[in-house]
Amino acid sequence: VPLGTIGNIYVKTKGLMKRYFGDEKLTNDAFDSNGFFNMNDSGYFNKNGDLIVFGRTKDVIVRGEDYFHPTWIEQVIRRCPEVNDVMVVKVPDVEEDQEICACVVLVPGSKYSVEQIEEFCK
């Protein structure tokens, strides 16, 4: 893809395996016709030629017509001064396909509420 365009990351090196032993379907799903391995990551090359990785394609949260990478949301929540750690996951949702769930560990002794974290994130 052109510079700055987000795409799927594929790799091919001499040290990379050529197939999954005994699993032809998995091999066909993982490798393209030229032998490139699908990393299941999305990213882009910037103008300096650096590969910027957004995150795991399989981890993308589909909410209606919008797509979210958990790492984007985690980076915002981690900046909250009362948050010690966070992990964002997708959960099934009837109306939106998937819903965003943030599992937050607060700094010990913190009395921060869900509403305060949401307000910080806005």
C-alpha positions in Angstrom: 0.0 0.0 0.0 1.2 3.6 -0.5 2.9 5.4 2.4 0.5 6.5 5.1 -2.1 4.0 4.1 -3.1 1.5 6.8 -2.9 -2.2 5.7 -2.3 -5.7 6.9 1.3 -6.6 7.8 2.8 -9.6 5.9 6.4 -10.8 6.3 8.7 -13.2 4.5 12.2 -14.0 5.6 14.6 -17.0 5.3 14.1 -17.8 9.0 10.3 -17.9 8.8 8.5 -21.3 8.8 7.0 -22.3 5.5 3.9 -24.1 6.8 2.1 -25.4 9.8 3.0 -29.1 10.3 -0.1 -31.3 9.6 -2.5 -28.4 9.1 -3.0 -27.4 5.5 -6.0 -25.2 6.2 -4.1 -23.2 8.9 -1.2 -22.9 6.5 -3.4 -21.6 3.6 -5.1 -19.1 6.0 -1.8 -17.8 7.3 0.2 -17.6 4.0 -0.6 -15.8 0.7 0.2 -17.3 -2.7 3.7 -15.8 -2.7 4.7 -17.3 0.7 4.2 -14.1 2.8 3.0 -14.8 6.4 0.0 -12.7 7.6 1.0 -11.3 11.0 -2.7 -10.4 11.7 -1.4 -6.9 12.6 -2.4 -3.6 11.0 -0.1 -0.7 10.4 1.4 1.7 7.9 4.8 3.1 6.7 5.4 6.8 7.6 7.4 9.2 5.3 10.6 8.1 7.0 10.0 4.5 6.1 9.2 3.4 9.7 6.6 0.8 10.2 3.9 2.0 12.6 1.9 -0.9 14.1 -1.6 -0.2 15.3 -2.4 -3.6 16.8 -3.8 -7.0 16.2 -6.4 -7.2 13.4 -8.2 -10.0 15.3 -8.5 -7.7 18.4 -10.3 -5.0 16.5 -13.6 -4.1 18.1 -16.5 -3.6 15.6 -19.1 -1.3 17.1 -21.8 -0.7 14.6 -19.9 0.8 11.6 -16.9 1.9 13.7 -13.7 0.0 14.3 -11.5 0.4 17.4 -8.1 -1.0 18.3 -8.0 -1.7 22.0 -4.5 -0.3 22.2 -5.8 3.2 21.2 -8.3 3.2 24.0 -5.8 1.8 26.5 -3.3 4.5 25.8 -5.9 7.2 26.6 -7.1 5.5 29.8 -3.5 4.9 31.0 -3.0 8.6 31.1 -5.6 9.0 33.8 -3.6 9.7 37.0 -5.6 7.2 39.2 -5.2 4.3 36.7 -2.5 1.7 37.5 -3.3 -0.7 34.6 -6.0 -1.3 31.9 -6.9 -3.8 29.3 -9.6 -3.2 26.7 -11.5 -6.2 25.3 -14.5 -6.8 23.1 -17.7 -8.4 24.4 -20.7 -9.5 22.3 -23.5 -7.0 21.9 -26.9 -7.5 20.1 -27.3 -3.9 18.9 -23.7 -3.0 18.1 -22.1 -6.3 17.2 -19.5 -5.9 19.8 -19.1 -3.6 22.8 -16.0 -2.1 24.3 -15.1 -3.2 27.8 -12.3 -1.6 29.8 -10.9 -3.6 32.7 -9.3 -1.0 34.9 -7.0 -1.5 37.9 -6.9 1.7 40.0 -3.9 3.0 42.0 -4.1 1.3 45.5 -6.4 3.4 47.8 -8.0 5.3 44.9 -11.7 6.2 45.1 -12.0 7.1 41.4 -15.3 6.2 39.9 -16.2 4.9 36.5 -17.8 8.3 35.7 -14.5 10.1 36.6 -12.5 7.9 34.3 -15.1 8.4 31.5 -14.9 12.2 32.0 -11.1 12.1 31.9 -11.2 10.2 28.6 -13.5 12.8 27.0 
